[in-house]
């Protein structure tokens, strides 16, 4: 079978196009992967910060509740002690 020179030119053009397309696809995928990785890191950092803030607020509430309860207990003790 005989292949004409015009056919080989078209074939090399196709291979060049395919190589360029694959390279462009690889670059786009790398860009999307990098953006996805940044979003994932941001999400994790936000979740960690929010979790720490939540537990800090819980500690403050518990400490405040404990102090109020302790003060109330002391006041009741003093009331009953001096009442007698």
VENFENDA-V901062 format. One record per backbone hydrogen bond with DSSP energy under -1.0 kcal/mol. CO is the residue of the C=O (numbers start at 0). NH is the residue of the N-H. Records with the same first field share a line. If there is no record, write none. Layout:
CO = NH / NH
//
This chain:
3 = 7
4 = 8
5 = 9
6 = 10
7 = 11
8 = 12
9 = 13
10 = 14
11 = 15
12 = 16
13 = 17
14 = 18
15 = 19
16 = 20
17 = 21
18 = 22
19 = 23
20 = 24
21 = 25
22 = 26
23 = 27
24 = 28
25 = 29
26 = 30
27 = 31
28 = 32
29 = 33
30 = 34
31 = 35
32 = 36
33 = 37
34 = 38
35 = 39
36 = 40
37 = 41
38 = 42
39 = 43
40 = 44
41 = 45
42 = 46
43 = 47
44 = 48
45 = 49
46 = 50
47 = 51
48 = 52
49 = 53
50 = 54
51 = 55
52 = 56
53 = 57
54 = 58
55 = 59
56 = 60
57 = 61
58 = 62
59 = 63
60 = 64
61 = 65
62 = 66
63 = 67
64 = 68
65 = 69
66 = 70
67 = 71
68 = 72
69 = 73
70 = 74
71 = 75
72 = 76
73 = 77
74 = 78
75 = 79
76 = 80
77 = 81
78 = 82
79 = 83
//
